[in-house]
Amino acid sequence: MFLFREFSLPLKHEIRPALRSVYGVGWYKAIFTCSRLGFATPYFLDNLNLYFFAVLHFFLKGFHISDARIKRRVILSINRLFDSGCYRGKRHQLCLPVRGQRTRTNASTQRSKRIITISS
């Protein structure tokens, strides 16, 4: 297992899909990282030695925004929508779909995320 922050990447996987399991690293950043470090396309994590593990860890740590900063940025942007009182902020407060999805038939996953508070 390759550990990066709290994420453990399995050694039997290819590097690009395995990097995508890290929060904040999508397909573009995974391809960019592999191309900058010189990893070929069918390259697996179990082929890496300790030096390349350290290089990969240093590159991800230094050149990509950390997961805590991304989560904080998302929370602050949602709070900004709450404070402005706009339509998207109200949809967030009601735990309804925000980006125009229909709610009559297929919004059950979004509606199931509601946190029910009981005031006594």
C-alpha positions in Angstrom: 0.0 0.0 0.0 1.2 3.5 -0.9 0.0 6.0 1.7 -0.6 9.6 0.7 -2.1 11.6 3.6 -5.1 9.5 4.7 -5.5 7.7 1.3 -4.0 4.3 0.7 -3.4 3.4 -2.9 -3.4 -0.3 -3.7 -0.2 -1.6 -5.4 -1.9 -3.8 -8.0 -3.5 -0.8 -9.7 -2.2 1.4 -12.5 -0.8 4.7 -11.4 -3.3 7.1 -13.2 -6.5 5.5 -11.9 -4.9 5.0 -8.4 -4.0 8.7 -8.2 -7.6 9.6 -8.9 -8.7 8.2 -5.6 -6.9 11.0 -3.8 -9.3 13.9 -3.1 -8.5 16.8 -5.4 -6.7 14.8 -8.0 -8.8 14.2 -11.1 -7.9 12.7 -14.4 -6.1 15.7 -15.7 -3.9 16.1 -12.7 -3.2 12.4 -12.7 -2.1 12.5 -16.4 -0.1 15.6 -15.8 1.7 14.1 -12.8 2.5 10.9 -14.6 3.8 12.7 -17.7 6.0 15.1 -15.6 7.5 12.2 -13.7 8.0 10.1 -16.9 5.7 7.2 -16.1 4.5 5.2 -19.1 0.8 4.4 -19.6 0.7 0.8 -18.4 2.7 1.4 -15.3 1.7 -0.1 -12.0 2.4 1.1 -8.5 4.1 -2.2 -7.5 6.8 -1.4 -10.0 7.9 1.7 -8.1 10.8 1.6 -5.8 11.2 3.8 -2.6 12.8 6.6 -4.5 9.9 7.0 -7.0 7.5 6.7 -4.1 9.2 9.7 -2.4 9.3 11.6 -5.7 5.6 11.0 -6.3 4.8 12.0 -2.7 6.8 15.2 -3.0 5.3 16.1 -6.4 1.7 15.6 -5.1 2.4 17.5 -1.9 4.2 20.4 -3.6 2.3 21.0 -6.8 -1.3 20.2 -6.0 -3.7 21.9 -3.5 -4.2 19.7 -0.5 -7.5 18.1 0.3 -8.2 20.1 3.4 -7.9 23.4 1.5 -10.2 22.2 -1.2 -12.8 21.1 1.3 -12.6 24.4 3.1 -13.0 26.3 -0.2 -16.1 24.3 -1.1 -17.6 24.9 2.4 -16.8 28.7 2.2 -18.4 29.0 -1.2 -21.6 27.2 -0.1 -21.7 29.5 3.0 -21.3 32.5 0.7 -24.4 31.3 -1.2 -26.3 31.0 2.1 -25.4 34.5 3.2 -26.3 36.1 -0.1 -29.8 34.5 -0.1 -29.7 33.6 -3.7 -31.6 30.7 -5.3 -28.7 28.3 -5.2 -28.2 29.0 -1.5 -31.8 28.2 -0.7 -31.6 25.0 -2.7 -28.5 24.0 -0.7 -30.3 24.8 2.6 -33.3 22.7 1.6 -31.0 19.8 0.5 -32.5 19.8 -3.0 -30.6 19.5 -6.3 -28.9 22.8 -7.2 -28.0 22.5 -10.9 -31.3 22.2 -12.6 -32.1 18.5 -12.1 -35.7 17.5 -11.9 -37.1 16.7 -8.5 -40.2 14.9 -9.4 -38.8 11.5 -10.1 -35.0 11.2 -9.7 -33.9 13.5 -6.8 -34.2 10.8 -4.2 -30.4 10.6 -3.7 -30.1 14.3 -3.0 -33.2 14.3 -0.8 -31.9 11.4 1.2 -28.8 13.4 2.3 -31.0 15.6 4.5 -29.9 16.0 8.1 -33.0 16.0 10.3 -32.7 18.1 13.3 -35.2 17.7 16.1 -35.6 20.8 18.2 -36.9 20.3 21.7 
